[in-house]
């Protein structure tokens, strides 16, 4: 259950960061519609049988701007 929750959190953060960085309002609305018709409970993009090295720089280079994400308002 912990792994599933971590994946869902990652998905929400990644999608939120994606929306925050979109400049085109129409594209953002289309992305929101797509997200609403999908699910954040997917983990096809995660290798559950892999070996992970969190000491590598590439594994730790994603940093979410939480202030920017929290300031995002969506009128849907």
Number of C-alpha atoms within 10 A of each C-alpha: 6 7 9 12 11 11 18 17 14 13 17 14 17 16 16 19 19 14 20 17 11 13 9 9 10 10 12 17 16 11 16 17 12 11 12 10 8 10 11 14 13 12 13 7 7 9 9 10 6 7 7 10 10 9 8 9 9 9 10 10 8 9 9 13 12 12 8 12 18 11 9 12 8 9 4 6
